[in-house]
Amino acid sequence: MTILVTGATGNIGRHVVDRLVGAGQRVRAMTRDPRAARLADGVEAVYGDFERPETWADALDGVERVHLFPFAYVAAGAGDGAGFVEQAVRAGVHRFVVHSAAAAGFAPGDEPGDRTLSPLRRHLAEERQAHRGLELMVEATGAEWTHVRPGLLAVNALRWAERIRAGQAVREPYGAAGYPLVHEADVAEVAVAALVGDSHVGAAYTITGPAKVSQAEQVRAIGAAIGEEIRFEELTPEEAREQWIHDGCPEETADWLIGLLAAAVEGPELLPPSTAFHRITGRSPRSFTRWALDHAADFRPPARTEEAA
Ligand SMILES: NC(=O)c1ccc[n+]([C@@H]2O[C@H](COP(=O)([O-])OP(=O)(O)OC[C@H]3O[C@@H](n4cnc5c(N)ncnc54)[C@H](OP(=O)(O)O)[C@@H]3O)[C@@H](O)[C@H]2O)c1
């Protein structure tokens, strides 16, 4: 059986590939640059682009199960309208594990384009529509499916890597705000369980980290992982908005990002910790402290990285 991993070079996809190889599966990885993909020995890296339907047949040839990166939704209307998902089913794929997002599980109601909503609610409605849209597209094919819906990913903290490597303070609004950030390896672990085993067909899982971790705590954990004191400088929301827009962030994005943080100062009600990972694996999800240790090399100043090598 060949399993196709799309998004194979991404944060989650790389872990999916490695775990499938570790489980003795035959893995094909779709990427727009097979030569640069740096995947494990034995993985067949094939050229494939969601935006170029003529590349899909080679990627899908002989494949029975697919790990589906969410970009497929954007490209669903590409080409002659067949869509990657439908072409996959015609090629013989009978199981999809959808890399989705927690927003897919949010209650419907808000319309993505509704200008009377707050920027955050509008954004969440867009996220819901995109990810639930892909899930529904897969369900409509009649193939087996599992939806893996990560909450906010811990890898979002990599946005601070450049400043931390340069010895600068992390500057953010709402230091007390935070969500139960999820380690990409946990998301991949659930995806692989669903790709390989048969007990997850028809299930949708929201996967989060074990507990809320505030922005200030994230910075402290990264500092501990690299053995450096990293300063956290709290900005007012207005200062942050101005800075982000100055750095090239669209106004709409700056507004929903501030709303997302403001909503998580007291608690992460919008996205509370989920028990799904524990139910599936029997273990607690990896903590942010674990994530920071796993990514210490991304944050270490260059000289220290050379010393550590
Ligand atoms: N950030 C969050 O907190 C969060 C939370 C929940 C869900 N999500 C979802 O998770 C996704 C990010 O996952 P990730 O971090 O694992 O991904 P990532 O590291 O951003 O990787 C992106 C992947 O997409 C592939 N890709 C991009 N354009 C493509 C195209 N035209 N055709 C084929 N492949 C293409 C890339 O492959 P090549 O470059 O090798 O072609 C790469 O493997 C987001 O898009 C979002 O939908 C994110």
The ligand as a MOL file (V3000), in Angstrom:
LIG
                    3D

  0  0  0     0  0            999 V3000
M  V30 BEGIN CTAB
M  V30 COUNTS 48 52 0 0 0
M  V30 BEGIN ATOM
M  V30 1 N -0.5700 28.0620 12.2500 0
M  V30 2 C -1.4800 27.5200 13.0330 0
M  V30 3 O -1.5370 27.7960 14.2490 0
M  V30 4 C -2.4650 26.5270 12.4480 0
M  V30 5 C -3.4310 25.9760 13.2780 0
M  V30 6 C -4.3260 25.0360 12.7420 0
M  V30 7 C -4.2290 24.6750 11.4210 0
M  V30 8 N -3.2750 25.2370 10.6370 0 CHG=1
M  V30 9 C -3.2110 24.8090 9.2260 0
M  V30 10 O -1.9700 24.1790 9.0400 0
M  V30 11 C -1.3470 24.6860 7.8730 0
M  V30 12 C 0.1520 24.7710 8.0780 0
M  V30 13 O 0.6780 23.4780 8.3250 0
M  V30 14 P 2.2490 23.2860 8.4280 0
M  V30 15 O 2.7780 24.3190 9.3880 0
M  V30 16 O 2.5270 21.8610 8.6720 0 CHG=-1
M  V30 17 O 2.6710 23.6640 6.9370 0
M  V30 18 P 3.9150 24.5050 6.4150 0
M  V30 19 O 5.1160 24.2000 7.2550 0
M  V30 20 O 3.4780 25.9100 6.2490 0
M  V30 21 O 4.1880 23.8360 5.0050 0
M  V30 22 C 3.4920 24.1750 3.8590 0
M  V30 23 C 3.4420 22.9120 2.9670 0
M  V30 24 O 2.5510 23.1550 1.9130 0
M  V30 25 C 3.1320 22.6960 0.7120 0
M  V30 26 N 2.6090 23.5110 -0.3690 0
M  V30 27 C 2.5000 24.8540 -0.3960 0
M  V30 28 N 1.9840 25.2420 -1.5870 0
M  V30 29 C 1.7780 24.1070 -2.3080 0
M  V30 30 C 1.2830 23.8450 -3.6100 0
M  V30 31 N 0.8980 24.8230 -4.4350 0
M  V30 32 N 1.2030 22.5730 -4.0340 0
M  V30 33 C 1.6250 21.5520 -3.2380 0
M  V30 34 N 2.1010 21.7320 -1.9850 0
M  V30 35 C 2.1800 23.0010 -1.5330 0
M  V30 36 C 4.6190 22.9000 0.9160 0
M  V30 37 O 5.2900 21.9660 0.0840 0
M  V30 38 P 6.4960 22.3040 -0.9440 0
M  V30 39 O 6.9710 23.7010 -0.6310 0
M  V30 40 O 7.5160 21.2450 -0.6570 0
M  V30 41 O 5.8620 22.1540 -2.2710 0
M  V30 42 C 4.7810 22.5420 2.4050 0
M  V30 43 O 4.9800 21.1490 2.5520 0
M  V30 44 C -1.9580 26.0720 7.6310 0
M  V30 45 O -2.0450 26.2930 6.2400 0
M  V30 46 C -3.3190 25.9870 8.2710 0
M  V30 47 O -4.2740 25.6910 7.2840 0
M  V30 48 C -2.3850 26.1400 11.1170 0
M  V30 END ATOM
M  V30 BEGIN BOND
M  V30 1 1 1 2
M  V30 2 2 2 3
M  V30 3 1 2 4
M  V30 4 1 4 5
M  V30 5 2 4 48
M  V30 6 2 5 6
M  V30 7 1 6 7
M  V30 8 2 7 8
M  V30 9 1 8 9
M  V30 10 1 8 48
M  V30 11 1 9 10
M  V30 12 1 9 46
M  V30 13 1 10 11
M  V30 14 1 11 12
M  V30 15 1 11 44
M  V30 16 1 12 13
M  V30 17 1 13 14
M  V30 18 2 14 15
M  V30 19 1 14 16
M  V30 20 1 14 17
M  V30 21 1 17 18
M  V30 22 2 18 19
M  V30 23 1 18 20
M  V30 24 1 18 21
M  V30 25 1 21 22
M  V30 26 1 22 23
M  V30 27 1 23 24
M  V30 28 1 23 42
M  V30 29 1 24 25
M  V30 30 1 25 26
M  V30 31 1 25 36
M  V30 32 1 26 27
M  V30 33 1 26 35
M  V30 34 2 27 28
M  V30 35 1 28 29
M  V30 36 1 29 30
M  V30 37 2 29 35
M  V30 38 1 30 31
M  V30 39 2 30 32
M  V30 40 1 32 33
M  V30 41 2 33 34
M  V30 42 1 34 35
M  V30 43 1 36 37
M  V30 44 1 36 42
M  V30 45 1 37 38
M  V30 46 2 38 39
M  V30 47 1 38 40
M  V30 48 1 38 41
M  V30 49 1 42 43
M  V30 50 1 44 45
M  V30 51 1 44 46
M  V30 52 1 46 47
M  V30 END BOND
M  V30 END CTAB
M  END
